[in-house]
Amino acid sequence: MSGFFKSSIGRKVAMALSAFFLMFFLIMHLSVNLLSLFSEDAFNTASHFMGTNPLVQFALQPVLILGVVFHFVMGFILELKNRKAQGVAYAKNNGAANSTWMSRNMIYSGIAILAFIILHFIDFWIPELNTKYVVGDMSGLHDGSFRYYHELVEKFHNPLRVAAYVIAFVFLGLHLAHGFTSAFQSMGATAGRKKALQNFGKAYSIIIPLGFIIIALYHHLFNNH
């Protein structure tokens, strides 16, 4: 197994697998959050289920955290190795002629997304853990009603936080625009369908971040009271 991660192909495959997992998580996360635009009760019910289901809390959530950490650590490792290996080649070749701007700057969009994830953890995940496991309140209730919707809305009162979320999701879209196809390519799954995957990747990289942006703007504009 250690030999697998030491090889260039092994690292790229591992990076791709973690990317697939995180892209699937984004779909699930967006699906739950979109409910907040249509029904407070539906969003509260879904959030309470996700927040108290043992499978989600003690199996999927740790895997998610490990997946996030692994993806970013492996991404930085690959970027540093690529820069070291291609240092001389960059001096002789025009990189812009052979690759897109985003593919050459994935590390910077990755850093921006990582900073956002830290903010997101501070906003939602850490308070949730404190409520459930420090305070010991697993009910999801506050003053007789579910707290999830009101906590979500409250976070989007501050225009600076909303701006930070919007900017972060723009970076996420740029990151996904290259990363989606790259993940399939690392798995050798682009043969004969690269154009279709590129088109699907473009749609995914627009729809997913745009969905999160709409949620933030909607609650800021219409529930800011």
MIDO-725297 format. One record per residue (C-alpha): residue number from 1; residue in one letter; chain; x, y, z. Coordinates in nm, 4 decimals. Example, Ala and Ser with C-alpha at 12.3 -4.5 7.8 and 13.67 -1.06 7.14 Angstrom:
BEGIN
@resi = 1; resn = A; chain = A; xx = 1.2300; yy = -0.4500; zz = 0.7800 .
@resi = 2; resn = S; chain = A; xx = 1.3670; yy = -0.1060; zz = 0.7140 .
//
This chain:
BEGIN
@resi = 1; resn = M; chain = A; xx = 0.0000; yy = 0.0000; zz = 0.0000 .
@resi = 2; resn = S; chain = A; xx = 0.2857; yy = 0.2411; zz = 0.0805 .
@resi = 3; resn = G; chain = A; xx = 0.4313; yy = 0.1681; zz = -0.2626 .
@resi = 4; resn = F; chain = A; xx = 0.0978; yy = 0.2628; zz = -0.4195 .
@resi = 5; resn = F; chain = A; xx = 0.1075; yy = 0.6108; zz = -0.2641 .
@resi = 6; resn = K; chain = A; xx = 0.4751; yy = 0.6562; zz = -0.3533 .
@resi = 7; resn = S; chain = A; xx = 0.4073; yy = 0.6144; zz = -0.7256 .
@resi = 8; resn = S; chain = A; xx = 0.2870; yy = 0.9101; zz = -0.9316 .
@resi = 9; resn = I; chain = A; xx = -0.0048; yy = 0.7100; zz = -1.0733 .
@resi = 10; resn = G; chain = A; xx = -0.1032; yy = 0.5843; zz = -0.7282 .
@resi = 11; resn = R; chain = A; xx = -0.1152; yy = 0.9363; zz = -0.5858 .
@resi = 12; resn = K; chain = A; xx = -0.3256; yy = 1.0610; zz = -0.8771 .
@resi = 13; resn = V; chain = A; xx = -0.5714; yy = 0.7711; zz = -0.8449 .
@resi = 14; resn = A; chain = A; xx = -0.6028; yy = 0.8308; zz = -0.4696 .
@resi = 15; resn = M; chain = A; xx = -0.6568; yy = 1.2012; zz = -0.5380 .
@resi = 16; resn = A; chain = A; xx = -0.9264; yy = 1.1190; zz = -0.7942 .
@resi = 17; resn = L; chain = A; xx = -1.1098; yy = 0.8814; zz = -0.5589 .
@resi = 18; resn = S; chain = A; xx = -1.1177; yy = 1.1426; zz = -0.2834 .
@resi = 19; resn = A; chain = A; xx = -1.2422; yy = 1.3978; zz = -0.5394 .
@resi = 20; resn = F; chain = A; xx = -1.5294; yy = 1.1682; zz = -0.6439 .
@resi = 21; resn = F; chain = A; xx = -1.6300; yy = 1.1218; zz = -0.2806 .
@resi = 22; resn = L; chain = A; xx = -1.6257; yy = 1.4969; zz = -0.2126 .
@resi = 23; resn = M; chain = A; xx = -1.8185; yy = 1.5768; zz = -0.5326 .
@resi = 24; resn = F; chain = A; xx = -2.0886; yy = 1.3301; zz = -0.4276 .
@resi = 25; resn = F; chain = A; xx = -2.0963; yy = 1.4911; zz = -0.0826 .
@resi = 26; resn = L; chain = A; xx = -2.1465; yy = 1.8349; zz = -0.2411 .
@resi = 27; resn = I; chain = A; xx = -2.4566; yy = 1.7051; zz = -0.4214 .
@resi = 28; resn = M; chain = A; xx = -2.6006; yy = 1.5655; zz = -0.0989 .
@resi = 29; resn = H; chain = A; xx = -2.5137; yy = 1.8775; zz = 0.1016 .
@resi = 30; resn = L; chain = A; xx = -2.6671; yy = 2.1075; zz = -0.1585 .
@resi = 31; resn = S; chain = A; xx = -2.9814; yy = 1.8913; zz = -0.1791 .
@resi = 32; resn = V; chain = A; xx = -3.0459; yy = 1.9297; zz = 0.1944 .
@resi = 33; resn = N; chain = A; xx = -2.9657; yy = 2.3016; zz = 0.1996 .
@resi = 34; resn = L; chain = A; xx = -3.1922; yy = 2.3753; zz = -0.0977 .
@resi = 35; resn = L; chain = A; xx = -3.4853; yy = 2.2595; zz = 0.1135 .
@resi = 36; resn = S; chain = A; xx = -3.4378; yy = 2.5754; zz = 0.3207 .
@resi = 37; resn = L; chain = A; xx = -3.5585; yy = 2.7795; zz = 0.0211 .
@resi = 38; resn = F; chain = A; xx = -3.8912; yy = 2.5991; zz = 0.0028 .
@resi = 39; resn = S; chain = A; xx = -3.9835; yy = 2.4629; zz = 0.3449 .
@resi = 40; resn = E; chain = A; xx = -3.8527; yy = 2.5385; zz = 0.6910 .
@resi = 41; resn = D; chain = A; xx = -4.0066; yy = 2.2155; zz = 0.8214 .
@resi = 42; resn = A; chain = A; xx = -3.8532; yy = 2.0012; zz = 0.5476 .
@resi = 43; resn = F; chain = A; xx = -3.5099; yy = 2.1530; zz = 0.6044 .
@resi = 44; resn = N; chain = A; xx = -3.5380; yy = 2.1043; zz = 0.9809 .
@resi = 45; resn = T; chain = A; xx = -3.6492; yy = 1.7438; zz = 0.9410 .
@resi = 46; resn = A; chain = A; xx = -3.3679; yy = 1.6581; zz = 0.6997 .
@resi = 47; resn = S; chain = A; xx = -3.1084; yy = 1.8381; zz = 0.9129 .
@resi = 48; resn = H; chain = A; xx = -3.2237; yy = 1.6630; zz = 1.2297 .
@resi = 49; resn = F; chain = A; xx = -3.2027; yy = 1.3249; zz = 1.0565 .
@resi = 50; resn = M; chain = A; xx = -2.8503; yy = 1.3963; zz = 0.9263 .
@resi = 51; resn = G; chain = A; xx = -2.7451; yy = 1.5342; zz = 1.2640 .
@resi = 52; resn = T; chain = A; xx = -2.8678; yy = 1.2435; zz = 1.4747 .
@resi = 53; resn = N; chain = A; xx = -2.8486; yy = 0.9365; zz = 1.2502 .
@resi = 54; resn = P; chain = A; xx = -2.5721; yy = 0.7102; zz = 1.3919 .
@resi = 55; resn = L; chain = A; xx = -2.4579; yy = 0.5962; zz = 1.0461 .
@resi = 56; resn = V; chain = A; xx = -2.4110; yy = 0.9553; zz = 0.9332 .
@resi = 57; resn = Q; chain = A; xx = -2.2541; yy = 1.0755; zz = 1.2571 .
@resi = 58; resn = F; chain = A; xx = -2.0160; yy = 0.7913; zz = 1.3397 .
@resi = 59; resn = A; chain = A; xx = -1.9399; yy = 0.6404; zz = 0.9978 .
@resi = 60; resn = L; chain = A; xx = -1.9913; yy = 0.8893; zz = 0.7156 .
@resi = 61; resn = Q; chain = A; xx = -1.8884; yy = 1.2051; zz = 0.9022 .
@resi = 62; resn = P; chain = A; xx = -1.5421; yy = 1.0761; zz = 1.0048 .
@resi = 63; resn = V; chain = A; xx = -1.4894; yy = 0.9491; zz = 0.6489 .
@resi = 64; resn = L; chain = A; xx = -1.5844; yy = 1.2924; zz = 0.5187 .
@resi = 65; resn = I; chain = A; xx = -1.3361; yy = 1.4682; zz = 0.7460 .
@resi = 66; resn = L; chain = A; xx = -1.0603; yy = 1.2266; zz = 0.6477 .
@resi = 67; resn = G; chain = A; xx = -1.1554; yy = 1.2703; zz = 0.2819 .
@resi = 68; resn = V; chain = A; xx = -1.1283; yy = 1.6490; zz = 0.3035 .
@resi = 69; resn = V; chain = A; xx = -0.7930; yy = 1.6362; zz = 0.4831 .
@resi = 70; resn = F; chain = A; xx = -0.6567; yy = 1.3689; zz = 0.2490 .
@resi = 71; resn = H; chain = A; xx = -0.7685; yy = 1.5529; zz = -0.0652 .
@resi = 72; resn = F; chain = A; xx = -0.6031; yy = 1.8792; zz = 0.0315 .
@resi = 73; resn = V; chain = A; xx = -0.2828; yy = 1.7218; zz = 0.1660 .
@resi = 74; resn = M; chain = A; xx = -0.2479; yy = 1.5023; zz = -0.1422 .
@resi = 75; resn = G; chain = A; xx = -0.3259; yy = 1.7994; zz = -0.3660 .
@resi = 76; resn = F; chain = A; xx = -0.0480; yy = 2.0068; zz = -0.2124 .
@resi = 77; resn = I; chain = A; xx = 0.1948; yy = 1.7148; zz = -0.2348 .
@resi = 78; resn = L; chain = A; xx = 0.1181; yy = 1.6584; zz = -0.6033 .
@resi = 79; resn = E; chain = A; xx = 0.1465; yy = 2.0295; zz = -0.6779 .
@resi = 80; resn = L; chain = A; xx = 0.4850; yy = 2.0593; zz = -0.5079 .
@resi = 81; resn = K; chain = A; xx = 0.6170; yy = 1.7474; zz = -0.6823 .
@resi = 82; resn = N; chain = A; xx = 0.4926; yy = 1.8695; zz = -1.0199 .
@resi = 83; resn = R; chain = A; xx = 0.6547; yy = 2.2093; zz = -0.9740 .
@resi = 84; resn = K; chain = A; xx = 0.9797; yy = 2.0514; zz = -0.8668 .
@resi = 85; resn = A; chain = A; xx = 0.9798; yy = 1.8096; zz = -1.1604 .
@resi = 86; resn = Q; chain = A; xx = 0.8832; yy = 2.0710; zz = -1.4181 .
@resi = 87; resn = G; chain = A; xx = 1.0870; yy = 2.3623; zz = -1.2916 .
@resi = 88; resn = V; chain = A; xx = 1.3319; yy = 2.3442; zz = -1.5793 .
@resi = 89; resn = A; chain = A; xx = 1.0627; yy = 2.2754; zz = -1.8366 .
@resi = 90; resn = Y; chain = A; xx = 0.8675; yy = 2.5847; zz = -1.7342 .
@resi = 91; resn = A; chain = A; xx = 1.1712; yy = 2.7980; zz = -1.8114 .
@resi = 92; resn = K; chain = A; xx = 1.1832; yy = 2.6607; zz = -2.1652 .
@resi = 93; resn = N; chain = A; xx = 0.8147; yy = 2.6240; zz = -2.2516 .
@resi = 94; resn = N; chain = A; xx = 0.5140; yy = 2.8486; zz = -2.2552 .
@resi = 95; resn = G; chain = A; xx = 0.2863; yy = 2.6823; zz = -1.9994 .
@resi = 96; resn = A; chain = A; xx = -0.0112; yy = 2.8930; zz = -2.1024 .
@resi = 97; resn = A; chain = A; xx = 0.0037; yy = 2.7430; zz = -2.4504 .
@resi = 98; resn = N; chain = A; xx = -0.0270; yy = 2.3868; zz = -2.3182 .
@resi = 99; resn = S; chain = A; xx = -0.2733; yy = 2.4164; zz = -2.0293 .
@resi = 100; resn = T; chain = A; xx = -0.5506; yy = 2.6316; zz = -1.8886 .
@resi = 101; resn = W; chain = A; xx = -0.4956; yy = 2.9005; zz = -1.6262 .
@resi = 102; resn = M; chain = A; xx = -0.7043; yy = 2.7015; zz = -1.3777 .
@resi = 103; resn = S; chain = A; xx = -0.5054; yy = 2.3819; zz = -1.4242 .
@resi = 104; resn = R; chain = A; xx = -0.1858; yy = 2.5744; zz = -1.3475 .
@resi = 105; resn = N; chain = A; xx = -0.3310; yy = 2.7409; zz = -1.0379 .
@resi = 106; resn = M; chain = A; xx = -0.5325; yy = 2.4660; zz = -0.8673 .
@resi = 107; resn = I; chain = A; xx = -0.3242; yy = 2.5103; zz = -0.5523 .
@resi = 108; resn = Y; chain = A; xx = -0.4451; yy = 2.8700; zz = -0.5093 .
@resi = 109; resn = S; chain = A; xx = -0.8127; yy = 2.7876; zz = -0.5539 .
@resi = 110; resn = G; chain = A; xx = -0.7513; yy = 2.4956; zz = -0.3172 .
@resi = 111; resn = I; chain = A; xx = -0.6099; yy = 2.7281; zz = -0.0522 .
@resi = 112; resn = A; chain = A; xx = -0.9105; yy = 2.9611; zz = -0.0883 .
@resi = 113; resn = I; chain = A; xx = -1.1512; yy = 2.6677; zz = -0.0530 .
@resi = 114; resn = L; chain = A; xx = -0.9610; yy = 2.5344; zz = 0.2485 .
@resi = 115; resn = A; chain = A; xx = -0.9894; yy = 2.8764; zz = 0.4169 .
@resi = 116; resn = F; chain = A; xx = -1.3633; yy = 2.8697; zz = 0.3475 .
@resi = 117; resn = I; chain = A; xx = -1.3998; yy = 2.5184; zz = 0.4922 .
@resi = 118; resn = I; chain = A; xx = -1.2361; yy = 2.6405; zz = 0.8133 .
@resi = 119; resn = L; chain = A; xx = -1.4866; yy = 2.9301; zz = 0.8252 .
@resi = 120; resn = H; chain = A; xx = -1.7726; yy = 2.6893; zz = 0.7528 .
@resi = 121; resn = F; chain = A; xx = -1.6600; yy = 2.4599; zz = 1.0360 .
@resi = 122; resn = I; chain = A; xx = -1.6460; yy = 2.7557; zz = 1.2728 .
@resi = 123; resn = D; chain = A; xx = -1.9928; yy = 2.8680; zz = 1.1636 .
@resi = 124; resn = F; chain = A; xx = -2.1741; yy = 2.5347; zz = 1.1715 .
@resi = 125; resn = W; chain = A; xx = -1.9812; yy = 2.2180; zz = 1.2506 .
@resi = 126; resn = I; chain = A; xx = -1.8031; yy = 2.3190; zz = 1.5732 .
@resi = 127; resn = P; chain = A; xx = -2.1190; yy = 2.4759; zz = 1.7303 .
@resi = 128; resn = E; chain = A; xx = -2.3113; yy = 2.1616; zz = 1.6311 .
@resi = 129; resn = L; chain = A; xx = -2.0577; yy = 1.9366; zz = 1.8034 .
@resi = 130; resn = N; chain = A; xx = -2.0627; yy = 2.1607; zz = 2.1100 .
@resi = 131; resn = T; chain = A; xx = -2.4433; yy = 2.1509; zz = 2.1300 .
@resi = 132; resn = K; chain = A; xx = -2.4680; yy = 1.7728; zz = 2.0920 .
@resi = 133; resn = Y; chain = A; xx = -2.1638; yy = 1.6381; zz = 2.2725 .
@resi = 134; resn = V; chain = A; xx = -2.0566; yy = 1.9093; zz = 2.5211 .
@resi = 135; resn = V; chain = A; xx = -2.3943; yy = 2.0540; zz = 2.6171 .
@resi = 136; resn = G; chain = A; xx = -2.5483; yy = 1.7116; zz = 2.5605 .
@resi = 137; resn = D; chain = A; xx = -2.8547; yy = 1.8281; zz = 2.3697 .
@resi = 138; resn = M; chain = A; xx = -2.9365; yy = 1.5781; zz = 2.0942 .
@resi = 139; resn = S; chain = A; xx = -3.2968; yy = 1.6953; zz = 2.0530 .
@resi = 140; resn = G; chain = A; xx = -3.2262; yy = 1.9611; zz = 1.7904 .
@resi = 141; resn = L; chain = A; xx = -3.4775; yy = 2.1841; zz = 1.9664 .
@resi = 142; resn = H; chain = A; xx = -3.4553; yy = 2.5415; zz = 2.0917 .
@resi = 143; resn = D; chain = A; xx = -3.7500; yy = 2.7137; zz = 2.2641 .
@resi = 144; resn = G; chain = A; xx = -3.9768; yy = 2.4303; zz = 2.1560 .
@resi = 145; resn = S; chain = A; xx = -3.8902; yy = 2.4290; zz = 1.7840 .
@resi = 146; resn = F; chain = A; xx = -3.6089; yy = 2.2908; zz = 1.5697 .
@resi = 147; resn = R; chain = A; xx = -3.3102; yy = 2.5244; zz = 1.5672 .
@resi = 148; resn = Y; chain = A; xx = -3.1481; yy = 2.4313; zz = 1.2334 .
@resi = 149; resn = Y; chain = A; xx = -3.3329; yy = 2.6712; zz = 1.0029 .
@resi = 150; resn = H; chain = A; xx = -3.2935; yy = 2.9695; zz = 1.2345 .
@resi = 151; resn = E; chain = A; xx = -2.9238; yy = 2.8978; zz = 1.2826 .
@resi = 152; resn = L; chain = A; xx = -2.8755; yy = 2.8842; zz = 0.9050 .
@resi = 153; resn = V; chain = A; xx = -3.0596; yy = 3.2102; zz = 0.8459 .
@resi = 154; resn = E; chain = A; xx = -2.8755; yy = 3.3864; zz = 1.1287 .
@resi = 155; resn = K; chain = A; xx = -2.5385; yy = 3.3113; zz = 0.9691 .
@resi = 156; resn = F; chain = A; xx = -2.6341; yy = 3.5012; zz = 0.6544 .
@resi = 157; resn = H; chain = A; xx = -2.7313; yy = 3.8279; zz = 0.8224 .
@resi = 158; resn = N; chain = A; xx = -2.3784; yy = 3.9679; zz = 0.7962 .
@resi = 159; resn = P; chain = A; xx = -2.3039; yy = 4.0922; zz = 0.4403 .
@resi = 160; resn = L; chain = A; xx = -1.9314; yy = 4.0321; zz = 0.4864 .
@resi = 161; resn = R; chain = A; xx = -1.9892; yy = 3.6666; zz = 0.5668 .
@resi = 162; resn = V; chain = A; xx = -2.2232; yy = 3.6351; zz = 0.2688 .
@resi = 163; resn = A; chain = A; xx = -1.9569; yy = 3.7935; zz = 0.0452 .
@resi = 164; resn = A; chain = A; xx = -1.6988; yy = 3.5477; zz = 0.1786 .
@resi = 165; resn = Y; chain = A; xx = -1.9307; yy = 3.2566; zz = 0.0995 .
@resi = 166; resn = V; chain = A; xx = -2.0014; yy = 3.3835; zz = -0.2527 .
@resi = 167; resn = I; chain = A; xx = -1.6321; yy = 3.4366; zz = -0.3305 .
@resi = 168; resn = A; chain = A; xx = -1.5476; yy = 3.0938; zz = -0.1899 .
@resi = 169; resn = F; chain = A; xx = -1.8072; yy = 2.9249; zz = -0.4102 .
@resi = 170; resn = V; chain = A; xx = -1.6744; yy = 3.1072; zz = -0.7164 .
@resi = 171; resn = F; chain = A; xx = -1.3333; yy = 2.9580; zz = -0.6364 .
@resi = 172; resn = L; chain = A; xx = -1.5005; yy = 2.6206; zz = -0.5860 .
@resi = 173; resn = G; chain = A; xx = -1.6529; yy = 2.6475; zz = -0.9330 .
@resi = 174; resn = L; chain = A; xx = -1.3140; yy = 2.7269; zz = -1.0862 .
@resi = 175; resn = H; chain = A; xx = -1.1577; yy = 2.4381; zz = -0.8963 .
@resi = 176; resn = L; chain = A; xx = -1.4277; yy = 2.1953; zz = -1.0080 .
@resi = 177; resn = A; chain = A; xx = -1.4090; yy = 2.3137; zz = -1.3707 .
@resi = 178; resn = H; chain = A; xx = -1.0660; yy = 2.1537; zz = -1.4022 .
@resi = 179; resn = G; chain = A; xx = -1.0822; yy = 1.8966; zz = -1.1228 .
@resi = 180; resn = F; chain = A; xx = -1.3928; yy = 1.7151; zz = -1.2491 .
@resi = 181; resn = T; chain = A; xx = -1.2442; yy = 1.6043; zz = -1.5814 .
@resi = 182; resn = S; chain = A; xx = -0.9005; yy = 1.5590; zz = -1.4285 .
@resi = 183; resn = A; chain = A; xx = -1.0392; yy = 1.3072; zz = -1.1776 .
@resi = 184; resn = F; chain = A; xx = -1.1912; yy = 1.0936; zz = -1.4538 .
@resi = 185; resn = Q; chain = A; xx = -0.8738; yy = 1.1232; zz = -1.6573 .
@resi = 186; resn = S; chain = A; xx = -0.6647; yy = 0.9971; zz = -1.3638 .
@resi = 187; resn = M; chain = A; xx = -0.8907; yy = 0.6918; zz = -1.3480 .
@resi = 188; resn = G; chain = A; xx = -0.8532; yy = 0.6316; zz = -1.7222 .
@resi = 189; resn = A; chain = A; xx = -1.2240; yy = 0.6854; zz = -1.7793 .
@resi = 190; resn = T; chain = A; xx = -1.2112; yy = 0.9569; zz = -2.0470 .
@resi = 191; resn = A; chain = A; xx = -1.1392; yy = 0.7360; zz = -2.3493 .
@resi = 192; resn = G; chain = A; xx = -1.3997; yy = 0.8058; zz = -2.6159 .
@resi = 193; resn = R; chain = A; xx = -1.6087; yy = 1.0325; zz = -2.3938 .
@resi = 194; resn = K; chain = A; xx = -1.3764; yy = 1.3148; zz = -2.2942 .
@resi = 195; resn = K; chain = A; xx = -1.5930; yy = 1.5820; zz = -2.4591 .
@resi = 196; resn = A; chain = A; xx = -1.9082; yy = 1.4550; zz = -2.2860 .
@resi = 197; resn = L; chain = A; xx = -1.7309; yy = 1.4478; zz = -1.9486 .
@resi = 198; resn = Q; chain = A; xx = -1.5960; yy = 1.7989; zz = -2.0055 .
@resi = 199; resn = N; chain = A; xx = -1.9462; yy = 1.9283; zz = -2.0801 .
@resi = 200; resn = F; chain = A; xx = -2.0913; yy = 1.7497; zz = -1.7779 .
@resi = 201; resn = G; chain = A; xx = -1.8041; yy = 1.8812; zz = -1.5653 .
@resi = 202; resn = K; chain = A; xx = -1.8718; yy = 2.2374; zz = -1.6804 .
@resi = 203; resn = A; chain = A; xx = -2.2389; yy = 2.2012; zz = -1.5887 .
@resi = 204; resn = Y; chain = A; xx = -2.1527; yy = 2.0507; zz = -1.2501 .
@resi = 205; resn = S; chain = A; xx = -1.8952; yy = 2.3230; zz = -1.1750 .
@resi = 206; resn = I; chain = A; xx = -2.1573; yy = 2.5901; zz = -1.2419 .
@resi = 207; resn = I; chain = A; xx = -2.4732; yy = 2.4362; zz = -1.0939 .
@resi = 208; resn = I; chain = A; xx = -2.3302; yy = 2.3215; zz = -0.7591 .
@resi = 209; resn = P; chain = A; xx = -2.1556; yy = 2.6490; zz = -0.6587 .
@resi = 210; resn = L; chain = A; xx = -2.4444; yy = 2.8545; zz = -0.7985 .
@resi = 211; resn = G; chain = A; xx = -2.6884; yy = 2.6594; zz = -0.5846 .
@resi = 212; resn = F; chain = A; xx = -2.4945; yy = 2.7411; zz = -0.2677 .
@resi = 213; resn = I; chain = A; xx = -2.4615; yy = 3.1067; zz = -0.3734 .
@resi = 214; resn = I; chain = A; xx = -2.8384; yy = 3.1320; zz = -0.4286 .
@resi = 215; resn = I; chain = A; xx = -2.9001; yy = 2.9901; zz = -0.0795 .
@resi = 216; resn = A; chain = A; xx = -2.6692; yy = 3.2452; zz = 0.0847 .
@resi = 217; resn = L; chain = A; xx = -2.8117; yy = 3.5400; zz = -0.1110 .
@resi = 218; resn = Y; chain = A; xx = -3.1723; yy = 3.4324; zz = -0.0633 .
@resi = 219; resn = H; chain = A; xx = -3.1483; yy = 3.4137; zz = 0.3144 .
@resi = 220; resn = H; chain = A; xx = -2.9509; yy = 3.7385; zz = 0.3293 .
@resi = 221; resn = L; chain = A; xx = -3.1968; yy = 3.9293; zz = 0.1138 .
@resi = 222; resn = F; chain = A; xx = -3.5287; yy = 3.7824; zz = 0.2241 .
@resi = 223; resn = N; chain = A; xx = -3.4692; yy = 3.6605; zz = 0.5812 .
@resi = 224; resn = N; chain = A; xx = -3.2407; yy = 3.9365; zz = 0.7075 .
@resi = 225; resn = H; chain = A; xx = -3.4504; yy = 4.0649; zz = 0.9983 .
//
